[in-house]
C-alpha cells in the first residue's frame, strides 16, 4: 500500500501535546483588534486545545501524527 500524504496546511497549523490532544492558534488576532474589547484579546492570547469532535477531523489530515 502507498503511504498517505499529510495535508500541508494541517502540519503548519496544529501541534500534538504529550497526552495526544491537539493545540492550535486562536482565530481573530490578526487585524481589526480595535473593535474587540480587552477581555476578548486577553482570553485569545496564545494557543487553545481543540475539542474532541474537531480532533477527529484534524487527525484525518495527519495520518501519522506530527
PDBQT receptor file of N, H, CA, C and O in Angstrom, charges set to zero:
ATOM      1  N   UNK A   1       0.841  -1.191   0.000  1.00  0.00    +0.000 N 
ATOM      2  CA  UNK A   1       0.000   0.000   0.000  1.00  0.00    +0.000 C 
ATOM      3  C   UNK A   1       0.886   1.255   0.000  1.00  0.00    +0.000 C 
ATOM      4  O   UNK A   1       1.909   1.297   0.683  1.00  0.00    +0.000 OA
ATOM      5  N   UNK A   2       0.489   2.260  -0.760  1.00  0.00    +0.000 N 
ATOM      6  H   UNK A   2      -0.342   2.225  -1.315  1.00  0.00    +0.000 HD
ATOM      7  CA  UNK A   2       1.265   3.504  -0.728  1.00  0.00    +0.000 C 
ATOM      8  C   UNK A   2       1.023   4.261   0.571  1.00  0.00    +0.000 C 
ATOM      9  O   UNK A   2       0.000   4.094   1.235  1.00  0.00    +0.000 OA
ATOM     10  N   UNK A   3       1.995   5.095   0.909  1.00  0.00    +0.000 N 
ATOM     11  H   UNK A   3       2.826   5.231   0.370  1.00  0.00    +0.000 HD
ATOM     12  CA  UNK A   3       1.854   5.906   2.118  1.00  0.00    +0.000 C 
ATOM     13  C   UNK A   3       0.845   7.017   1.880  1.00  0.00    +0.000 C 
ATOM     14  O   UNK A   3       0.709   7.516   0.763  1.00  0.00    +0.000 OA
ATOM     15  N   UNK A   4       0.135   7.404   2.941  1.00  0.00    +0.000 N 
ATOM     16  H   UNK A   4       0.245   6.999   3.849  1.00  0.00    +0.000 HD
ATOM     17  CA  UNK A   4      -0.818   8.507   2.859  1.00  0.00    +0.000 C 
ATOM     18  C   UNK A   4      -0.084   9.824   3.030  1.00  0.00    +0.000 C 
ATOM     19  O   UNK A   4       0.891   9.916   3.777  1.00  0.00    +0.000 OA
ATOM     20  N   UNK A   5      -0.561  10.835   2.331  1.00  0.00    +0.000 N 
ATOM     21  H   UNK A   5      -1.352  10.760   1.724  1.00  0.00    +0.000 HD
ATOM     22  CA  UNK A   5       0.073  12.148   2.443  1.00  0.00    +0.000 C 
ATOM     23  C   UNK A   5      -0.572  12.946   3.567  1.00  0.00    +0.000 C 
ATOM     24  O   UNK A   5      -1.771  12.835   3.822  1.00  0.00    +0.000 OA
ATOM     25  N   UNK A   6       0.251  13.756   4.233  1.00  0.00    +0.000 N 
ATOM     26  H   UNK A   6       1.225  13.846   4.026  1.00  0.00    +0.000 HD
ATOM     27  CA  UNK A   6      -0.217  14.683   5.259  1.00  0.00    +0.000 C 
ATOM     28  C   UNK A   6      -0.631  15.976   4.578  1.00  0.00    +0.000 C 
ATOM     29  O   UNK A   6       0.054  16.441   3.667  1.00  0.00    +0.000 OA
ATOM     30  N   UNK A   7      -1.749  16.568   5.010  1.00  0.00    +0.000 N 
ATOM     31  H   UNK A   7      -2.305  16.191   5.750  1.00  0.00    +0.000 HD
ATOM     32  CA  UNK A   7      -2.165  17.858   4.472  1.00  0.00    +0.000 C 
ATOM     33  C   UNK A   7      -1.166  18.927   4.896  1.00  0.00    +0.000 C 
ATOM     34  O   UNK A   7      -0.885  19.073   6.086  1.00  0.00    +0.000 OA
ATOM     35  N   UNK A   8      -0.627  19.675   3.939  1.00  0.00    +0.000 N 
ATOM     36  H   UNK A   8      -0.855  19.556   2.973  1.00  0.00    +0.000 HD
ATOM     37  CA  UNK A   8       0.410  20.666   4.234  1.00  0.00    +0.000 C 
ATOM     38  C   UNK A   8      -0.098  21.763   5.155  1.00  0.00    +0.000 C 
ATOM     39  O   UNK A   8       0.637  22.230   6.025  1.00  0.00    +0.000 OA
ATOM     40  N   UNK A   9      -1.341  22.178   4.977  1.00  0.00    +0.000 N 
ATOM     41  H   UNK A   9      -1.939  21.799   4.271  1.00  0.00    +0.000 HD
ATOM     42  CA  UNK A   9      -1.887  23.225   5.832  1.00  0.00    +0.000 C 
ATOM     43  C   UNK A   9      -2.042  22.775   7.270  1.00  0.00    +0.000 C 
ATOM     44  O   UNK A   9      -1.878  23.571   8.194  1.00  0.00    +0.000 OA
ATOM     45  N   UNK A  10      -2.359  21.494   7.466  1.00  0.00    +0.000 N 
ATOM     46  H   UNK A  10      -2.492  20.847   6.715  1.00  0.00    +0.000 HD
ATOM     47  CA  UNK A  10      -2.562  20.979   8.817  1.00  0.00    +0.000 C 
ATOM     48  C   UNK A  10      -1.250  20.865   9.575  1.00  0.00    +0.000 C 
ATOM     49  O   UNK A  10      -1.208  21.147  10.773  1.00  0.00    +0.000 OA
ATOM     50  N   UNK A  11      -0.187  20.461   8.911  1.00  0.00    +0.000 N 
ATOM     51  H   UNK A  11      -0.222  20.232   7.938  1.00  0.00    +0.000 HD
ATOM     52  CA  UNK A  11       1.082  20.301   9.624  1.00  0.00    +0.000 C 
ATOM     53  C   UNK A  11       1.672  21.643  10.037  1.00  0.00    +0.000 C 
ATOM     54  O   UNK A  11       2.488  21.708  10.956  1.00  0.00    +0.000 OA
ATOM     55  N   UNK A  12       1.261  22.720   9.357  1.00  0.00    +0.000 N 
ATOM     56  H   UNK A  12       0.598  22.667   8.610  1.00  0.00    +0.000 HD
ATOM     57  CA  UNK A  12       1.725  24.052   9.739  1.00  0.00    +0.000 C 
ATOM     58  C   UNK A  12       0.907  24.642  10.885  1.00  0.00    +0.000 C 
ATOM     59  O   UNK A  12       1.406  25.493  11.621  1.00  0.00    +0.000 OA
ATOM     60  N   UNK A  13      -0.327  24.206  11.045  1.00  0.00    +0.000 N 
ATOM     61  H   UNK A  13      -0.732  23.515  10.447  1.00  0.00    +0.000 HD
ATOM     62  CA  UNK A  13      -1.253  24.869  11.964  1.00  0.00    +0.000 C 
ATOM     63  C   UNK A  13      -1.468  24.159  13.294  1.00  0.00    +0.000 C 
ATOM     64  O   UNK A  13      -1.903  24.791  14.258  1.00  0.00    +0.000 OA
ATOM     65  N   UNK A  14      -1.177  22.868  13.373  1.00  0.00    +0.000 N 
ATOM     66  H   UNK A  14      -0.824  22.355  12.590  1.00  0.00    +0.000 HD
ATOM     67  CA  UNK A  14      -1.504  22.105  14.567  1.00  0.00    +0.000 C 
ATOM     68  C   UNK A  14      -0.276  21.437  15.160  1.00  0.00    +0.000 C 
ATOM     69  O   UNK A  14       0.666  21.090  14.448  1.00  0.00    +0.000 OA
ATOM     70  N   UNK A  15      -0.302  21.261  16.496  1.00  0.00    +0.000 N 
ATOM     71  H   UNK A  15      -1.068  21.543  17.074  1.00  0.00    +0.000 HD
ATOM     72  CA  UNK A  15       0.737  20.525  17.206  1.00  0.00    +0.000 C 
ATOM     73  C   UNK A  15       0.047  19.535  18.133  1.00  0.00    +0.000 C 
ATOM     74  O   UNK A  15      -1.044  19.802  18.637  1.00  0.00    +0.000 OA
ATOM     75  N   UNK A  16       0.687  18.391  18.357  1.00  0.00    +0.000 N 
ATOM     76  H   UNK A  16       1.573  18.174  17.948  1.00  0.00    +0.000 HD
ATOM     77  CA  UNK A  16       0.166  17.400  19.288  1.00  0.00    +0.000 C 
ATOM     78  C   UNK A  16       0.811  17.584  20.645  1.00  0.00    +0.000 C 
ATOM     79  O   UNK A  16       2.015  17.821  20.737  1.00  0.00    +0.000 OA
ATOM     80  N   UNK A  17       0.009  17.476  21.712  1.00  0.00    +0.000 N 
ATOM     81  H   UNK A  17      -0.969  17.283  21.638  1.00  0.00    +0.000 HD
ATOM     82  CA  UNK A  17       0.549  17.518  23.063  1.00  0.00    +0.000 C 
ATOM     83  C   UNK A  17       1.021  16.124  23.445  1.00  0.00    +0.000 C 
ATOM     84  O   UNK A  17       0.798  15.161  22.712  1.00  0.00    +0.000 OA
ATOM     85  N   UNK A  18       1.674  16.023  24.594  1.00  0.00    +0.000 N 
ATOM     86  H   UNK A  18       1.856  16.805  25.190  1.00  0.00    +0.000 HD
ATOM     87  CA  UNK A  18       2.189  14.728  25.049  1.00  0.00    +0.000 C 
ATOM     88  C   UNK A  18       1.060  13.748  25.364  1.00  0.00    +0.000 C 
ATOM     89  O   UNK A  18       1.250  12.536  25.271  1.00  0.00    +0.000 OA
ATOM     90  N   UNK A  19      -0.107  14.261  25.734  1.00  0.00    +0.000 N 
ATOM     91  H   UNK A  19      -0.262  15.246  25.809  1.00  0.00    +0.000 HD
ATOM     92  CA  UNK A  19      -1.236  13.383  26.050  1.00  0.00    +0.000 C 
ATOM     93  C   UNK A  19      -2.099  13.083  24.836  1.00  0.00    +0.000 C 
ATOM     94  O   UNK A  19      -3.103  12.380  24.955  1.00  0.00    +0.000 OA
ATOM     95  N   UNK A  20      -1.726  13.604  23.663  1.00  0.00    +0.000 N 
ATOM     96  H   UNK A  20      -0.910  14.174  23.566  1.00  0.00    +0.000 HD
ATOM     97  CA  UNK A  20      -2.457  13.290  22.443  1.00  0.00    +0.000 C 
ATOM     98  C   UNK A  20      -3.505  14.304  22.047  1.00  0.00    +0.000 C 
ATOM     99  O   UNK A  20      -4.232  14.086  21.078  1.00  0.00    +0.000 OA
ATOM    100  N   UNK A  21      -3.602  15.407  22.768  1.00  0.00    +0.000 N 
ATOM    101  H   UNK A  21      -3.011  15.584  23.555  1.00  0.00    +0.000 HD
ATOM    102  CA  UNK A  21      -4.542  16.452  22.383  1.00  0.00    +0.000 C 
ATOM    103  C   UNK A  21      -3.918  17.312  21.292  1.00  0.00    +0.000 C 
ATOM    104  O   UNK A  21      -2.716  17.225  21.041  1.00  0.00    +0.000 OA
ATOM    105  N   UNK A  22      -4.734  18.143  20.641  1.00  0.00    +0.000 N 
ATOM    106  H   UNK A  22      -5.711  18.213  20.844  1.00  0.00    +0.000 HD
ATOM    107  CA  UNK A  22      -4.247  18.976  19.549  1.00  0.00    +0.000 C 
ATOM    108  C   UNK A  22      -4.319  20.443  19.950  1.00  0.00    +0.000 C 
ATOM    109  O   UNK A  22      -5.361  20.930  20.389  1.00  0.00    +0.000 OA
ATOM    110  N   UNK A  23      -3.196  21.142  19.793  1.00  0.00    +0.000 N 
ATOM    111  H   UNK A  23      -2.349  20.747  19.437  1.00  0.00    +0.000 HD
ATOM    112  CA  UNK A  23      -3.124  22.573  20.055  1.00  0.00    +0.000 C 
ATOM    113  C   UNK A  23      -3.202  23.323  18.739  1.00  0.00    +0.000 C 
ATOM    114  O   UNK A  23      -2.726  22.844  17.709  1.00  0.00    +0.000 OA
ATOM    115  N   UNK A  24      -3.811  24.512  18.778  1.00  0.00    +0.000 N 
ATOM    116  H   UNK A  24      -4.198  24.901  19.614  1.00  0.00    +0.000 HD
ATOM    117  CA  UNK A  24      -3.892  25.358  17.591  1.00  0.00    +0.000 C 
ATOM    118  C   UNK A  24      -3.911  26.809  18.025  1.00  0.00    +0.000 C 
ATOM    119  O   UNK A  24      -4.274  27.129  19.157  1.00  0.00    +0.000 OA
ATOM    120  N   UNK A  25      -3.522  27.672  17.123  1.00  0.00    +0.000 N 
ATOM    121  H   UNK A  25      -3.227  27.412  16.204  1.00  0.00    +0.000 HD
ATOM    122  CA  UNK A  25      -3.602  29.097  17.386  1.00  0.00    +0.000 C 
ATOM    123  C   UNK A  25      -5.044  29.557  17.384  1.00  0.00    +0.000 C 
ATOM    124  O   UNK A  25      -5.892  28.962  16.720  1.00  0.00    +0.000 OA
ATOM    125  N   UNK A  26      -5.323  30.612  18.123  1.00  0.00    +0.000 N 
ATOM    126  H   UNK A  26      -4.634  31.096  18.662  1.00  0.00    +0.000 HD
ATOM    127  CA  UNK A  26      -6.684  31.128  18.242  1.00  0.00    +0.000 C 
ATOM    128  C   UNK A  26      -6.958  32.095  17.098  1.00  0.00    +0.000 C 
ATOM    129  O   UNK A  26      -6.103  32.909  16.751  1.00  0.00    +0.000 OA
ATOM    130  N   UNK A  27      -8.145  32.008  16.515  1.00  0.00    +0.000 N 
ATOM    131  H   UNK A  27      -8.840  31.347  16.797  1.00  0.00    +0.000 HD
ATOM    132  CA  UNK A  27      -8.516  32.887  15.409  1.00  0.00    +0.000 C 
ATOM    133  C   UNK A  27      -8.900  34.269  15.925  1.00  0.00    +0.000 C 
ATOM    134  O   UNK A  27      -9.241  34.432  17.097  1.00  0.00    +0.000 OA
ATOM    135  N   UNK A  28      -8.843  35.246  15.054  1.00  0.00    +0.000 N 
ATOM    136  H   UNK A  28      -8.566  35.113  14.102  1.00  0.00    +0.000 HD
ATOM    137  CA  UNK A  28      -9.311  36.586  15.372  1.00  0.00    +0.000 C 
ATOM    138  C   UNK A  28      -8.294  37.468  16.053  1.00  0.00    +0.000 C 
ATOM    139  O   UNK A  28      -8.668  38.349  16.828  1.00  0.00    +0.000 OA
ATOM    140  N   UNK A  29      -6.984  37.254  15.780  1.00  0.00    +0.000 N 
ATOM    141  H   UNK A  29      -6.681  36.539  15.150  1.00  0.00    +0.000 HD
ATOM    142  CA  UNK A  29      -5.956  38.052  16.439  1.00  0.00    +0.000 C 
ATOM    143  C   UNK A  29      -5.092  38.834  15.459  1.00  0.00    +0.000 C 
ATOM    144  O   UNK A  29      -4.106  39.446  15.871  1.00  0.00    +0.000 OA
ATOM    145  N   UNK A  30      -5.431  38.831  14.187  1.00  0.00    +0.000 N 
ATOM    146  H   UNK A  30      -6.232  38.334  13.852  1.00  0.00    +0.000 HD
ATOM    147  CA  UNK A  30      -4.529  39.385  13.178  1.00  0.00    +0.000 C 
ATOM    148  C   UNK A  30      -4.751  40.877  12.913  1.00  0.00    +0.000 C 
ATOM    149  O   UNK A  30      -3.801  41.660  12.906  1.00  0.00    +0.000 OA
ATOM    150  N   UNK A  31      -5.983  41.253  12.700  1.00  0.00    +0.000 N 
ATOM    151  H   UNK A  31      -6.754  40.617  12.706  1.00  0.00    +0.000 HD
ATOM    152  CA  UNK A  31      -6.250  42.659  12.367  1.00  0.00    +0.000 C 
ATOM    153  C   UNK A  31      -7.627  43.017  12.902  1.00  0.00    +0.000 C 
ATOM    154  O   UNK A  31      -8.355  42.145  13.377  1.00  0.00    +0.000 OA
ATOM    155  N   UNK A  32      -7.987  44.286  12.829  1.00  0.00    +0.000 N 
ATOM    156  H   UNK A  32      -7.396  44.994  12.443  1.00  0.00    +0.000 HD
ATOM    157  CA  UNK A  32      -9.258  44.814  13.349  1.00  0.00    +0.000 C 
ATOM    158  C   UNK A  32      -9.413  44.547  14.837  1.00  0.00    +0.000 C 
ATOM    159  O   UNK A  32     -10.516  44.259  15.300  1.00  0.00    +0.000 OA
ATOM    160  N   UNK A  33      -8.335  44.637  15.588  1.00  0.00    +0.000 N 
ATOM    161  H   UNK A  33      -7.438  44.871  15.212  1.00  0.00    +0.000 HD
ATOM    162  CA  UNK A  33      -8.406  44.381  17.019  1.00  0.00    +0.000 C 
ATOM    163  C   UNK A  33      -8.994  45.560  17.782  1.00  0.00    +0.000 C 
ATOM    164  O   UNK A  33      -9.402  45.409  18.933  1.00  0.00    +0.000 OA
ATOM    165  N   UNK A  34      -9.042  46.722  17.160  1.00  0.00    +0.000 N 
ATOM    166  H   UNK A  34      -8.710  46.845  16.225  1.00  0.00    +0.000 HD
ATOM    167  CA  UNK A  34      -9.588  47.900  17.842  1.00  0.00    +0.000 C 
ATOM    168  C   UNK A  34     -11.082  47.705  18.129  1.00  0.00    +0.000 C 
ATOM    169  O   UNK A  34     -11.620  48.294  19.067  1.00  0.00    +0.000 OA
ATOM    170  N   UNK A  35     -11.747  46.876  17.317  1.00  0.00    +0.000 N 
ATOM    171  H   UNK A  35     -11.310  46.398  16.555  1.00  0.00    +0.000 HD
ATOM    172  CA  UNK A  35     -13.178  46.651  17.522  1.00  0.00    +0.000 C 
ATOM    173  C   UNK A  35     -13.461  45.592  18.585  1.00  0.00    +0.000 C 
ATOM    174  O   UNK A  35     -14.609  45.411  18.990  1.00  0.00    +0.000 OA
ATOM    175  N   UNK A  36     -12.412  44.887  19.042  1.00  0.00    +0.000 N 
ATOM    176  H   UNK A  36     -11.479  45.034  18.713  1.00  0.00    +0.000 HD
ATOM    177  CA  UNK A  36     -12.597  43.893  20.095  1.00  0.00    +0.000 C 
ATOM    178  C   UNK A  36     -12.226  44.500  21.437  1.00  0.00    +0.000 C 
ATOM    179  O   UNK A  36     -11.346  45.356  21.522  1.00  0.00    +0.000 OA
ATOM    180  N   UNK A  37     -12.907  44.050  22.486  1.00  0.00    +0.000 N 
ATOM    181  H   UNK A  37     -13.622  43.354  22.418  1.00  0.00    +0.000 HD
ATOM    182  CA  UNK A  37     -12.586  44.573  23.810  1.00  0.00    +0.000 C 
ATOM    183  C   UNK A  37     -11.364  43.864  24.385  1.00  0.00    +0.000 C 
ATOM    184  O   UNK A  37     -10.901  42.865  23.835  1.00  0.00    +0.000 OA
ATOM    185  N   UNK A  38     -10.855  44.378  25.477  1.00  0.00    +0.000 N 
ATOM    186  H   UNK A  38     -11.231  45.190  25.924  1.00  0.00    +0.000 HD
ATOM    187  CA  UNK A  38      -9.610  43.871  26.063  1.00  0.00    +0.000 C 
ATOM    188  C   UNK A  38      -9.763  42.444  26.555  1.00  0.00    +0.000 C 
ATOM    189  O   UNK A  38      -8.810  41.667  26.486  1.00  0.00    +0.000 OA
ATOM    190  N   UNK A  39     -10.941  42.079  27.051  1.00  0.00    +0.000 N 
ATOM    191  H   UNK A  39     -11.715  42.710  27.107  1.00  0.00    +0.000 HD
ATOM    192  CA  UNK A  39     -11.153  40.717  27.542  1.00  0.00    +0.000 C 
ATOM    193  C   UNK A  39     -11.048  39.704  26.405  1.00  0.00    +0.000 C 
ATOM    194  O   UNK A  39     -10.481  38.626  26.583  1.00  0.00    +0.000 OA
ATOM    195  N   UNK A  40     -11.586  40.044  25.250  1.00  0.00    +0.000 N 
ATOM    196  H   UNK A  40     -12.047  40.919  25.105  1.00  0.00    +0.000 HD
ATOM    197  CA  UNK A  40     -11.517  39.166  24.086  1.00  0.00    +0.000 C 
ATOM    198  C   UNK A  40     -10.071  38.929  23.666  1.00  0.00    +0.000 C 
ATOM    199  O   UNK A  40      -9.673  37.794  23.403  1.00  0.00    +0.000 OA
ATOM    200  N   UNK A  41      -9.295  39.993  23.603  1.00  0.00    +0.000 N 
ATOM    201  H   UNK A  41      -9.619  40.915  23.815  1.00  0.00    +0.000 HD
ATOM    202  CA  UNK A  41      -7.896  39.883  23.191  1.00  0.00    +0.000 C 
ATOM    203  C   UNK A  41      -7.098  39.100  24.230  1.00  0.00    +0.000 C 
ATOM    204  O   UNK A  41      -6.242  38.289  23.876  1.00  0.00    +0.000 OA
ATOM    205  N   UNK A  42      -7.374  39.339  25.496  1.00  0.00    +0.000 N 
ATOM    206  H   UNK A  42      -8.070  39.998  25.784  1.00  0.00    +0.000 HD
ATOM    207  CA  UNK A  42      -6.638  38.684  26.570  1.00  0.00    +0.000 C 
ATOM    208  C   UNK A  42      -6.930  37.181  26.619  1.00  0.00    +0.000 C 
ATOM    209  O   UNK A  42      -6.014  36.378  26.798  1.00  0.00    +0.000 OA
ATOM    210  N   UNK A  43      -8.187  36.802  26.462  1.00  0.00    +0.000 N 
ATOM    211  H   UNK A  43      -8.931  37.454  26.316  1.00  0.00    +0.000 HD
ATOM    212  CA  UNK A  43      -8.536  35.384  26.549  1.00  0.00    +0.000 C 
ATOM    213  C   UNK A  43      -8.098  34.608  25.311  1.00  0.00    +0.000 C 
ATOM    214  O   UNK A  43      -7.931  33.390  25.379  1.00  0.00    +0.000 OA
ATOM    215  N   UNK A  44      -7.910  35.286  24.190  1.00  0.00    +0.000 N 
ATOM    216  H   UNK A  44      -8.045  36.276  24.136  1.00  0.00    +0.000 HD
ATOM    217  CA  UNK A  44      -7.483  34.616  22.966  1.00  0.00    +0.000 C 
ATOM    218  C   UNK A  44      -5.977  34.686  22.764  1.00  0.00    +0.000 C 
ATOM    219  O   UNK A  44      -5.493  34.455  21.655  1.00  0.00    +0.000 OA
ATOM    220  N   UNK A  45      -5.239  34.996  23.798  1.00  0.00    +0.000 N 
ATOM    221  H   UNK A  45      -5.631  35.184  24.699  1.00  0.00    +0.000 HD
ATOM    222  CA  UNK A  45      -3.783  35.039  23.716  1.00  0.00    +0.000 C 
ATOM    223  C   UNK A  45      -3.234  33.617  23.698  1.00  0.00    +0.000 C 
ATOM    224  O   UNK A  45      -3.753  32.742  24.392  1.00  0.00    +0.000 OA
ATOM    225  N   UNK A  46      -2.195  33.383  22.913  1.00  0.00    +0.000 N 
ATOM    226  H   UNK A  46      -1.773  34.093  22.350  1.00  0.00    +0.000 HD
ATOM    227  CA  UNK A  46      -1.548  32.079  22.908  1.00  0.00    +0.000 C 
ATOM    228  C   UNK A  46      -2.289  31.059  22.060  1.00  0.00    +0.000 C 
ATOM    229  O   UNK A  46      -2.782  31.378  20.978  1.00  0.00    +0.000 OA
ATOM    230  N   UNK A  47      -2.365  29.837  22.552  1.00  0.00    +0.000 N 
ATOM    231  H   UNK A  47      -1.965  29.577  23.431  1.00  0.00    +0.000 HD
ATOM    232  CA  UNK A  47      -2.985  28.747  21.810  1.00  0.00    +0.000 C 
ATOM    233  C   UNK A  47      -4.151  28.163  22.600  1.00  0.00    +0.000 C 
ATOM    234  O   UNK A  47      -4.357  28.500  23.766  1.00  0.00    +0.000 OA
ATOM    235  N   UNK A  48      -4.911  27.286  21.950  1.00  0.00    +0.000 N 
ATOM    236  H   UNK A  48      -4.744  27.012  21.003  1.00  0.00    +0.000 HD
ATOM    237  CA  UNK A  48      -6.006  26.610  22.629  1.00  0.00    +0.000 C 
ATOM    238  C   UNK A  48      -5.963  25.131  22.275  1.00  0.00    +0.000 C 
ATOM    239  O   UNK A  48      -5.329  24.732  21.299  1.00  0.00    +0.000 OA
ATOM    240  N   UNK A  49      -6.640  24.331  23.074  1.00  0.00    +0.000 N 
ATOM    241  H   UNK A  49      -7.156  24.655  23.867  1.00  0.00    +0.000 HD
ATOM    242  CA  UNK A  49      -6.749  22.896  22.827  1.00  0.00    +0.000 C 
ATOM    243  C   UNK A  49      -8.050  22.659  22.073  1.00  0.00    +0.000 C 
ATOM    244  O   UNK A  49      -9.113  23.124  22.487  1.00  0.00    +0.000 OA
ATOM    245  N   UNK A  50      -7.959  21.940  20.975  1.00  0.00    +0.000 N 
ATOM    246  H   UNK A  50      -7.096  21.563  20.639  1.00  0.00    +0.000 HD
ATOM    247  CA  UNK A  50      -9.128  21.703  20.137  1.00  0.00    +0.000 C 
ATOM    248  C   UNK A  50     -10.055  20.686  20.802  1.00  0.00    +0.000 C 
ATOM    249  O   UNK A  50      -9.613  19.855  21.595  1.00  0.00    +0.000 OA
ATOM    250  N   UNK A  51     -11.335  20.761  20.472  1.00  0.00    +0.000 N 
ATOM    251  H   UNK A  51     -11.694  21.436  19.827  1.00  0.00    +0.000 HD
ATOM    252  CA  UNK A  51     -12.318  19.850  21.047  1.00  0.00    +0.000 C 
ATOM    253  C   UNK A  51     -12.162  18.452  20.449  1.00  0.00    +0.000 C 
ATOM    254  O   UNK A  51     -11.482  18.266  19.440  1.00  0.00    +0.000 OA
ATOM    255  N   UNK A  52     -12.792  17.490  21.079  1.00  0.00    +0.000 N 
ATOM    256  H   UNK A  52     -13.344  17.641  21.900  1.00  0.00    +0.000 HD
ATOM    257  CA  UNK A  52     -12.687  16.101  20.630  1.00  0.00    +0.000 C 
ATOM    258  C   UNK A  52     -13.312  15.907  19.250  1.00  0.00    +0.000 C 
ATOM    259  O   UNK A  52     -12.806  15.125  18.446  1.00  0.00    +0.000 OA
ATOM    260  N   UNK A  53     -14.409  16.615  18.973  1.00  0.00    +0.000 N 
ATOM    261  H   UNK A  53     -14.820  17.250  19.626  1.00  0.00    +0.000 HD
ATOM    262  CA  UNK A  53     -15.039  16.469  17.659  1.00  0.00    +0.000 C 
ATOM    263  C   UNK A  53     -14.162  17.059  16.564  1.00  0.00    +0.000 C 
ATOM    264  O   UNK A  53     -14.114  16.525  15.456  1.00  0.00    +0.000 OA
ATOM    265  N   UNK A  54     -13.461  18.163  16.864  1.00  0.00    +0.000 N 
ATOM    266  H   UNK A  54     -13.499  18.597  17.764  1.00  0.00    +0.000 HD
ATOM    267  CA  UNK A  54     -12.523  18.730  15.893  1.00  0.00    +0.000 C 
ATOM    268  C   UNK A  54     -11.293  17.836  15.738  1.00  0.00    +0.000 C 
ATOM    269  O   UNK A  54     -10.711  17.754  14.656  1.00  0.00    +0.000 OA
ATOM    270  N   UNK A  55     -10.908  17.178  16.810  1.00  0.00    +0.000 N 
ATOM    271  H   UNK A  55     -11.381  17.245  17.688  1.00  0.00    +0.000 HD
ATOM    272  CA  UNK A  55      -9.725  16.313  16.767  1.00  0.00    +0.000 C 
ATOM    273  C   UNK A  55      -9.906  15.183  15.764  1.00  0.00    +0.000 C 
ATOM    274  O   UNK A  55      -8.965  14.831  15.053  1.00  0.00    +0.000 OA
ATOM    275  N   UNK A  56     -11.115  14.607  15.697  1.00  0.00    +0.000 N 
ATOM    276  H   UNK A  56     -11.880  14.894  16.274  1.00  0.00    +0.000 HD
ATOM    277  CA  UNK A  56     -11.368  13.525  14.757  1.00  0.00    +0.000 C 
ATOM    278  C   UNK A  56     -11.159  13.981  13.319  1.00  0.00    +0.000 C 
ATOM    279  O   UNK A  56     -10.590  13.251  12.507  1.00  0.00    +0.000 OA
ATOM    280  N   UNK A  57     -11.618  15.183  13.007  1.00  0.00    +0.000 N 
ATOM    281  H   UNK A  57     -12.080  15.776  13.666  1.00  0.00    +0.000 HD
ATOM    282  CA  UNK A  57     -11.451  15.716  11.659  1.00  0.00    +0.000 C 
ATOM    283  C   UNK A  57      -9.992  16.018  11.367  1.00  0.00    +0.000 C 
ATOM    284  O   UNK A  57      -9.490  15.693  10.292  1.00  0.00    +0.000 OA
ATOM    285  N   UNK A  58      -9.309  16.642  12.324  1.00  0.00    +0.000 N 
ATOM    286  H   UNK A  58      -9.717  16.906  13.198  1.00  0.00    +0.000 HD
ATOM    287  CA  UNK A  58      -7.920  17.043  12.116  1.00  0.00    +0.000 C 
ATOM    288  C   UNK A  58      -7.023  15.820  11.956  1.00  0.00    +0.000 C 
ATOM    289  O   UNK A  58      -6.088  15.843  11.155  1.00  0.00    +0.000 OA
ATOM    290  N   UNK A  59      -7.290  14.764  12.696  1.00  0.00    +0.000 N 
ATOM    291  H   UNK A  59      -8.050  14.745  13.347  1.00  0.00    +0.000 HD
ATOM    292  CA  UNK A  59      -6.441  13.576  12.604  1.00  0.00    +0.000 C 
ATOM    293  C   UNK A  59      -6.576  12.857  11.269  1.00  0.00    +0.000 C 
ATOM    294  O   UNK A  59      -5.699  12.073  10.906  1.00  0.00    +0.000 OA
ATOM    295  N   UNK A  60      -7.656  13.106  10.528  1.00  0.00    +0.000 N 
ATOM    296  H   UNK A  60      -8.368  13.743  10.823  1.00  0.00    +0.000 HD
ATOM    297  CA  UNK A  60      -7.735  12.551   9.167  1.00  0.00    +0.000 C 
ATOM    298  C   UNK A  60      -6.760  13.263   8.245  1.00  0.00    +0.000 C 
ATOM    299  O   UNK A  60      -6.323  12.687   7.249  1.00  0.00    +0.000 OA
ATOM    300  N   UNK A  61      -6.412  14.506   8.558  1.00  0.00    +0.000 N 
ATOM    301  H   UNK A  61      -6.767  14.974   9.367  1.00  0.00    +0.000 HD
ATOM    302  CA  UNK A  61      -5.437  15.256   7.777  1.00  0.00    +0.000 C 
ATOM    303  C   UNK A  61      -4.013  14.886   8.142  1.00  0.00    +0.000 C 
ATOM    304  O   UNK A  61      -3.089  15.137   7.368  1.00  0.00    +0.000 OA
ATOM    305  N   UNK A  62      -3.823  14.288   9.319  1.00  0.00    +0.000 N 
ATOM    306  H   UNK A  62      -4.573  14.083   9.948  1.00  0.00    +0.000 HD
ATOM    307  CA  UNK A  62      -2.497  13.930   9.820  1.00  0.00    +0.000 C 
ATOM    308  C   UNK A  62      -2.465  12.428  10.073  1.00  0.00    +0.000 C 
ATOM    309  O   UNK A  62      -2.564  12.007  11.226  1.00  0.00    +0.000 OA
ATOM    310  N   UNK A  63      -2.331  11.607   9.036  1.00  0.00    +0.000 N 
ATOM    311  H   UNK A  63      -2.251  11.948   8.099  1.00  0.00    +0.000 HD
ATOM    312  CA  UNK A  63      -2.480  10.172   9.226  1.00  0.00    +0.000 C 
ATOM    313  C   UNK A  63      -1.413   9.544  10.133  1.00  0.00    +0.000 C 
ATOM    314  O   UNK A  63      -1.658   8.502  10.741  1.00  0.00    +0.000 OA
ATOM    315  N   UNK A  64      -0.243  10.165  10.228  1.00  0.00    +0.000 N 
ATOM    316  H   UNK A  64      -0.044  11.012   9.735  1.00  0.00    +0.000 HD
ATOM    317  CA  UNK A  64       0.833   9.602  11.048  1.00  0.00    +0.000 C 
ATOM    318  C   UNK A  64       1.183  10.492  12.221  1.00  0.00    +0.000 C 
ATOM    319  O   UNK A  64       2.262  10.351  12.797  1.00  0.00    +0.000 OA
ATOM    320  N   UNK A  65       0.301  11.402  12.590  1.00  0.00    +0.000 N 
ATOM    321  H   UNK A  65      -0.575  11.516  12.122  1.00  0.00    +0.000 HD
ATOM    322  CA  UNK A  65       0.580  12.336  13.681  1.00  0.00    +0.000 C 
ATOM    323  C   UNK A  65       1.540  13.407  13.222  1.00  0.00    +0.000 C 
ATOM    324  O   UNK A  65       1.709  13.646  12.027  1.00  0.00    +0.000 OA
ATOM    325  N   UNK A  66       2.166  14.049  14.190  1.00  0.00    +0.000 N 
ATOM    326  H   UNK A  66       2.029  13.856  15.161  1.00  0.00    +0.000 HD
ATOM    327  CA  UNK A  66       3.138  15.112  13.875  1.00  0.00    +0.000 C 
ATOM    328  C   UNK A  66       4.456  14.829  14.559  1.00  0.00    +0.000 C 
ATOM    329  O   UNK A  66       5.402  15.604  14.420  1.00  0.00    +0.000 OA
TER     330      UNK A  66
